[in-house]
C-alpha cells in the first residue's frame, strides 16, 4: 500500500471492512499467533486428534521399557501401536471419512486395551505401570472424542460449514410465538 492508500484508510472509520484479506485478531492471536483456540475448519478436529495420537505414541515409546510384566510382548506391541498411531495421524484429512473411521476405531480399541492393562497393573501392585497406562487412556479418550465429533460432522456434511445463529430453532408463526411468549412470561411470574 502506498502512502495515499494508508492515509485514505487512516481517515476512514470502516477500514477493517475495506481490507478483506486481513482478519481482526483477538488477544491470543496477537501475542501467540501459532495457537488457535478453536477449529480452523468448522467442525473439523483432526488437528487436535493428530496432537493426541502423536503424544500418545511418544508416551507409549518412552514408557515401554518400564512396563515390568511381559516385556517381550509389550515392547513390540507398544512400538507397533505407536507406529499405527503416527501413520493414522499423518493420514488424517478433512475429506477422508474412512481414515477418520479408522481413527475412531483405533482410539476406542486403545482406550479399552490400555484400561484393561491399567487395571491388571493396579491389581498386580505396579503403581508406575498403572499411572502410565491411565495417562495413555486419558489421551485415547480425548482422541476418541475428537474423532467422533469429526466423524459425525463428516457424515452430516458439516465440515467447513458454519451454521447461522438460531439454526436449530423451529420456524413458528407470529400467533404461536405470541402464545408461547405469554406462557413463558406467566411462568416467570410464578417462579
MOWO-V108940 format. One record per helix or strand. SS is the DSSP state (a for helix, b for strand). FROM is the first residue (numbers start at 1). TO is the last residue. If there is no record, write none. Layout:
ss->SS from->FROM to->TO
ss->SS from->FROM to->TO
This chain:
ss->a from->3 to->11
ss->a from->15 to->18
ss->a from->27 to->31
ss->a from->46 to->66
ss->a from->71 to->91
ss->a from->97 to->124
ss->a from->127 to->156
ss->a from->174 to->190
